[in-house]
Amino acid sequence: MNKRLQTVSSFISPFWMRMVANRTFQSEVNQQGEIIVEGESLAFQDKAQALAAGTKVMVTVGQWITCLALDEYLSDVESRKSLLEVEAMDRQERSRALSRQAAAFNAGLNIPVAWSVGIKDVLSGLGENSNGDGYNRSTVHHVLLQQGLSSGRLVREKGDFLCTSATRNNGKQWSSSTIGILPDAQGDSYQPRVSCKACLKLARRFQNLPLEP
């Protein structure tokens, strides 16, 4: 439990305050029940909470001056470290799950030619205050054909989106790439699941499902 400290001197040097502000120091309770930090003697505000002489402590100077016994401080640090490690593992597992789910969903579209996930990038997604990848909040993921496709009246060329041909409207591409990728928790990337409703509707023909009206 953090214990509040105060300076023994009635006058606190502004120089000392600037020197120690927002820092943490290791020290020890001396025989007078005080703690010395950078030449300044500190005493416990609540004498009932005073630690025994010889107790090693960590003193933190923030809005208040507080101290914590060193063993308690190290225990807290280890607990926070363990919590961060658990949270990191949870993020990694969620990321792996999203990648697996996206791969399974996309494979289930059963499109009979090579394709990847693509986006129609927008100029606002390439600006100074963006991620620079052509994305914005309304970006959806399309089927981007790597080979030509002909299925009845549906005819697309390599480089077309399934939902729109280049001769009609493939969108104004501002960047050099239309491939859609998302970062994962391991620092790698994966292709997200297709979310374009028009692409999904057209893909139904390859899944032996009736087209929706």
C-alpha angles and dihedrals in degrees: 000000000000114000123207118240133194134193116264090218116076088223120065113203112233087214090057092048092052091048096052102030114130093000135116124222135190114227142142137243107252129213091272090057091250133123122221117215119177091334096312120115115226127192133194112264090211108047090197089065095048116131122230121267111271094032110138111227143181114227120202122194113204130117083331133020108246138166137203128193108261095240091051091047092051090047090053091048091051091048092051090047091052091048091051090049091051091048090049091051090049091051091049092050092048089049092050090048092052090049092050093046092049092049092049093046093049093046088053091062085076094205105179098223135056113280143156136202113273141178136211097233122217129215092236088060091060098050131112093264096047135076088261093235100107094256128129133168094279097048115128129191119248137192104259111197119225091185135034116271131203122179115156109299090349108098123168134167130220108285094028124121113240090239097048136024122225090242090060111033124320090164127255104290110209098175131057094248135053095185113124116219135159128204120247130209092263093061092256127106139236138193110257125223118279110262104171105118092208093052091047092049092052091045091060090081089067092053095057090247126133115258113251115243 
